[in-house]
Amino acid sequence: MTPETHTTRDHDEIRRWVESNGGVPASVRGTEGSEAAGVLRFDFPGGAGEDELEYISWDDWFDKFDKEGLALVYQNTRADGGGSTFFKVVSDD
């Protein structure tokens, strides 16, 4: 089976995928600016956790996502057919 990947900028689609996999919006600790979130990530169960990530609100996450002109590439299923939490935040140009 081929892994199924999608690219989107749709806030509702992103939030549904993250929350359906038990994830929360976050940024990499130490990369935030005075007024903005840092490098955008999600934390899923068994992931990096609060030692490496700063949990942020969906509003803050999407604010930076939109201002930076980003898109989310995510994988619904792995090659073996199981669920996946693989993602990349990429430039949408």
PyMOL commands that place a pseudoatom at each C-alpha (Angstrom):
pseudoatom trace, name=CA, resn=MET, resi=1, chain=A, elem=C, hetatm=0, pos=[0.000, 0.000, 0.000]
pseudoatom trace, name=CA, resn=THR, resi=2, chain=A, elem=C, hetatm=0, pos=[1.252, 3.496, -0.845]
pseudoatom trace, name=CA, resn=PRO, resi=3, chain=A, elem=C, hetatm=0, pos=[1.184, 6.066, 1.968]
pseudoatom trace, name=CA, resn=GLU, resi=4, chain=A, elem=C, hetatm=0, pos=[-1.566, 8.641, 1.442]
pseudoatom trace, name=CA, resn=THR, resi=5, chain=A, elem=C, hetatm=0, pos=[-0.347, 12.247, 1.791]
pseudoatom trace, name=CA, resn=HIS, resi=6, chain=A, elem=C, hetatm=0, pos=[-2.179, 15.554, 1.480]
pseudoatom trace, name=CA, resn=THR, resi=7, chain=A, elem=C, hetatm=0, pos=[-1.155, 19.194, 1.301]
pseudoatom trace, name=CA, resn=THR, resi=8, chain=A, elem=C, hetatm=0, pos=[-3.495, 21.814, 2.718]
pseudoatom trace, name=CA, resn=ARG, resi=9, chain=A, elem=C, hetatm=0, pos=[-3.824, 25.324, 4.086]
pseudoatom trace, name=CA, resn=ASP, resi=10, chain=A, elem=C, hetatm=0, pos=[-7.380, 24.690, 5.339]
pseudoatom trace, name=CA, resn=HIS, resi=11, chain=A, elem=C, hetatm=0, pos=[-7.563, 25.390, 9.078]
pseudoatom trace, name=CA, resn=ASP, resi=12, chain=A, elem=C, hetatm=0, pos=[-10.479, 23.029, 9.722]
pseudoatom trace, name=CA, resn=GLU, resi=13, chain=A, elem=C, hetatm=0, pos=[-8.814, 20.144, 7.865]
pseudoatom trace, name=CA, resn=ILE, resi=14, chain=A, elem=C, hetatm=0, pos=[-5.548, 20.659, 9.760]
pseudoatom trace, name=CA, resn=ARG, resi=15, chain=A, elem=C, hetatm=0, pos=[-7.239, 20.861, 13.147]
pseudoatom trace, name=CA, resn=ARG, resi=16, chain=A, elem=C, hetatm=0, pos=[-9.370, 17.760, 12.449]
pseudoatom trace, name=CA, resn=TRP, resi=17, chain=A, elem=C, hetatm=0, pos=[-6.312, 15.697, 11.425]
pseudoatom trace, name=CA, resn=VAL, resi=18, chain=A, elem=C, hetatm=0, pos=[-4.220, 16.810, 14.415]
pseudoatom trace, name=CA, resn=GLU, resi=19, chain=A, elem=C, hetatm=0, pos=[-6.967, 16.303, 16.990]
pseudoatom trace, name=CA, resn=SER, resi=20, chain=A, elem=C, hetatm=0, pos=[-8.074, 12.963, 15.506]
pseudoatom trace, name=CA, resn=ASN, resi=21, chain=A, elem=C, hetatm=0, pos=[-4.513, 11.750, 16.188]
pseudoatom trace, name=CA, resn=GLY, resi=22, chain=A, elem=C, hetatm=0, pos=[-4.434, 13.134, 19.752]
pseudoatom trace, name=CA, resn=GLY, resi=23, chain=A, elem=C, hetatm=0, pos=[-2.140, 16.045, 18.854]
pseudoatom trace, name=CA, resn=VAL, resi=24, chain=A, elem=C, hetatm=0, pos=[-1.911, 19.621, 20.068]
pseudoatom trace, name=CA, resn=PRO, resi=25, chain=A, elem=C, hetatm=0, pos=[-0.482, 22.773, 18.432]
pseudoatom trace, name=CA, resn=ALA, resi=26, chain=A, elem=C, hetatm=0, pos=[3.010, 23.749, 19.573]
pseudoatom trace, name=CA, resn=SER, resi=27, chain=A, elem=C, hetatm=0, pos=[6.164, 25.603, 18.662]
pseudoatom trace, name=CA, resn=VAL, resi=28, chain=A, elem=C, hetatm=0, pos=[9.781, 24.614, 19.216]
pseudoatom trace, name=CA, resn=ARG, resi=29, chain=A, elem=C, hetatm=0, pos=[10.867, 25.938, 22.625]
pseudoatom trace, name=CA, resn=GLY, resi=30, chain=A, elem=C, hetatm=0, pos=[13.383, 28.780, 22.334]
pseudoatom trace, name=CA, resn=THR, resi=31, chain=A, elem=C, hetatm=0, pos=[12.474, 29.778, 18.757]
pseudoatom trace, name=CA, resn=GLU, resi=32, chain=A, elem=C, hetatm=0, pos=[9.600, 32.132, 19.595]
pseudoatom trace, name=CA, resn=GLY, resi=33, chain=A, elem=C, hetatm=0, pos=[9.823, 35.875, 19.091]
pseudoatom trace, name=CA, resn=SER, resi=34, chain=A, elem=C, hetatm=0, pos=[8.544, 38.555, 21.429]
pseudoatom trace, name=CA, resn=GLU, resi=35, chain=A, elem=C, hetatm=0, pos=[5.143, 38.672, 19.731]
pseudoatom trace, name=CA, resn=ALA, resi=36, chain=A, elem=C, hetatm=0, pos=[5.020, 35.501, 17.637]
pseudoatom trace, name=CA, resn=ALA, resi=37, chain=A, elem=C, hetatm=0, pos=[5.111, 31.745, 17.937]
pseudoatom trace, name=CA, resn=GLY, resi=38, chain=A, elem=C, hetatm=0, pos=[8.350, 29.988, 17.082]
pseudoatom trace, name=CA, resn=VAL, resi=39, chain=A, elem=C, hetatm=0, pos=[8.925, 27.145, 14.628]
pseudoatom trace, name=CA, resn=LEU, resi=40, chain=A, elem=C, hetatm=0, pos=[5.525, 25.465, 14.243]
pseudoatom trace, name=CA, resn=ARG, resi=41, chain=A, elem=C, hetatm=0, pos=[5.023, 21.833, 15.229]
pseudoatom trace, name=CA, resn=PHE, resi=42, chain=A, elem=C, hetatm=0, pos=[2.403, 19.498, 16.670]
pseudoatom trace, name=CA, resn=ASP, resi=43, chain=A, elem=C, hetatm=0, pos=[2.929, 17.243, 19.635]
pseudoatom trace, name=CA, resn=PHE, resi=44, chain=A, elem=C, hetatm=0, pos=[1.381, 13.799, 19.377]
pseudoatom trace, name=CA, resn=PRO, resi=45, chain=A, elem=C, hetatm=0, pos=[1.248, 11.131, 22.090]
pseudoatom trace, name=CA, resn=GLY, resi=46, chain=A, elem=C, hetatm=0, pos=[4.753, 9.716, 22.481]
pseudoatom trace, name=CA, resn=GLY, resi=47, chain=A, elem=C, hetatm=0, pos=[6.279, 12.789, 20.811]
pseudoatom trace, name=CA, resn=ALA, resi=48, chain=A, elem=C, hetatm=0, pos=[8.784, 15.377, 22.006]
pseudoatom trace, name=CA, resn=GLY, resi=49, chain=A, elem=C, hetatm=0, pos=[6.615, 16.756, 24.817]
pseudoatom trace, name=CA, resn=GLU, resi=50, chain=A, elem=C, hetatm=0, pos=[6.926, 19.966, 26.794]
pseudoatom trace, name=CA, resn=ASP, resi=51, chain=A, elem=C, hetatm=0, pos=[10.700, 19.641, 27.274]
pseudoatom trace, name=CA, resn=GLU, resi=52, chain=A, elem=C, hetatm=0, pos=[11.230, 20.569, 23.624]
pseudoatom trace, name=CA, resn=LEU, resi=53, chain=A, elem=C, hetatm=0, pos=[7.903, 22.128, 22.663]
pseudoatom trace, name=CA, resn=GLU, resi=54, chain=A, elem=C, hetatm=0, pos=[5.862, 25.059, 23.917]
pseudoatom trace, name=CA, resn=TYR, resi=55, chain=A, elem=C, hetatm=0, pos=[2.135, 24.394, 23.670]
pseudoatom trace, name=CA, resn=ILE, resi=56, chain=A, elem=C, hetatm=0, pos=[0.301, 27.289, 22.004]
pseudoatom trace, name=CA, resn=SER, resi=57, chain=A, elem=C, hetatm=0, pos=[-3.303, 28.074, 21.118]
pseudoatom trace, name=CA, resn=TRP, resi=58, chain=A, elem=C, hetatm=0, pos=[-4.789, 27.190, 17.754]
pseudoatom trace, name=CA, resn=ASP, resi=59, chain=A, elem=C, hetatm=0, pos=[-5.270, 30.935, 17.145]
pseudoatom trace, name=CA, resn=ASP, resi=60, chain=A, elem=C, hetatm=0, pos=[-1.539, 31.621, 17.676]
pseudoatom trace, name=CA, resn=TRP, resi=61, chain=A, elem=C, hetatm=0, pos=[-0.568, 28.593, 15.579]
pseudoatom trace, name=CA, resn=PHE, resi=62, chain=A, elem=C, hetatm=0, pos=[-2.769, 29.604, 12.639]
pseudoatom trace, name=CA, resn=ASP, resi=63, chain=A, elem=C, hetatm=0, pos=[-1.784, 33.281, 12.949]
pseudoatom trace, name=CA, resn=LYS, resi=64, chain=A, elem=C, hetatm=0, pos=[1.874, 32.425, 12.299]
pseudoatom trace, name=CA, resn=PHE, resi=65, chain=A, elem=C, hetatm=0, pos=[0.909, 29.762, 9.709]
pseudoatom trace, name=CA, resn=ASP, resi=66, chain=A, elem=C, hetatm=0, pos=[-1.029, 32.348, 7.662]
pseudoatom trace, name=CA, resn=LYS, resi=67, chain=A, elem=C, hetatm=0, pos=[1.435, 35.235, 8.100]
pseudoatom trace, name=CA, resn=GLU, resi=68, chain=A, elem=C, hetatm=0, pos=[4.331, 33.043, 6.937]
pseudoatom trace, name=CA, resn=GLY, resi=69, chain=A, elem=C, hetatm=0, pos=[2.406, 31.684, 3.910]
pseudoatom trace, name=CA, resn=LEU, resi=70, chain=A, elem=C, hetatm=0, pos=[2.789, 28.071, 5.020]
pseudoatom trace, name=CA, resn=ALA, resi=71, chain=A, elem=C, hetatm=0, pos=[1.068, 24.808, 4.098]
pseudoatom trace, name=CA, resn=LEU, resi=72, chain=A, elem=C, hetatm=0, pos=[0.824, 21.468, 5.873]
pseudoatom trace, name=CA, resn=VAL, resi=73, chain=A, elem=C, hetatm=0, pos=[1.871, 18.221, 4.215]
pseudoatom trace, name=CA, resn=TYR, resi=74, chain=A, elem=C, hetatm=0, pos=[0.508, 15.309, 6.227]
pseudoatom trace, name=CA, resn=GLN, resi=75, chain=A, elem=C, hetatm=0, pos=[0.126, 11.577, 5.896]
pseudoatom trace, name=CA, resn=ASN, resi=76, chain=A, elem=C, hetatm=0, pos=[-3.171, 9.837, 6.736]
pseudoatom trace, name=CA, resn=THR, resi=77, chain=A, elem=C, hetatm=0, pos=[-1.881, 6.299, 6.405]
pseudoatom trace, name=CA, resn=ARG, resi=78, chain=A, elem=C, hetatm=0, pos=[1.475, 4.547, 6.462]
pseudoatom trace, name=CA, resn=ALA, resi=79, chain=A, elem=C, hetatm=0, pos=[2.595, 2.071, 3.807]
pseudoatom trace, name=CA, resn=ASP, resi=80, chain=A, elem=C, hetatm=0, pos=[1.344, -0.775, 6.052]
pseudoatom trace, name=CA, resn=GLY, resi=81, chain=A, elem=C, hetatm=0, pos=[-2.142, 0.784, 6.144]
pseudoatom trace, name=CA, resn=GLY, resi=82, chain=A, elem=C, hetatm=0, pos=[-1.934, 2.004, 9.737]
pseudoatom trace, name=CA, resn=GLY, resi=83, chain=A, elem=C, hetatm=0, pos=[-2.586, 5.560, 10.850]
pseudoatom trace, name=CA, resn=SER, resi=84, chain=A, elem=C, hetatm=0, pos=[0.193, 8.114, 10.595]
pseudoatom trace, name=CA, resn=THR, resi=85, chain=A, elem=C, hetatm=0, pos=[1.188, 11.335, 12.363]
pseudoatom trace, name=CA, resn=PHE, resi=86, chain=A, elem=C, hetatm=0, pos=[3.878, 12.257, 9.825]
pseudoatom trace, name=CA, resn=PHE, resi=87, chain=A, elem=C, hetatm=0, pos=[3.768, 15.923, 8.812]
pseudoatom trace, name=CA, resn=LYS, resi=88, chain=A, elem=C, hetatm=0, pos=[5.872, 18.786, 7.482]
pseudoatom trace, name=CA, resn=VAL, resi=89, chain=A, elem=C, hetatm=0, pos=[5.137, 22.494, 7.620]
pseudoatom trace, name=CA, resn=VAL, resi=90, chain=A, elem=C, hetatm=0, pos=[6.314, 23.935, 4.303]
pseudoatom trace, name=CA, resn=SER, resi=91, chain=A, elem=C, hetatm=0, pos=[6.340, 27.217, 2.413]
pseudoatom trace, name=CA, resn=ASP, resi=92, chain=A, elem=C, hetatm=0, pos=[3.309, 27.516, 0.127]
pseudoatom trace, name=CA, resn=ASP, resi=93, chain=A, elem=C, hetatm=0, pos=[5.016, 29.376, -2.733]
for i in range(1, 93): cmd.bond("trace and resi %d" % i, "trace and resi %d" % (i + 1))
show_as sticks, trace
zoom trace
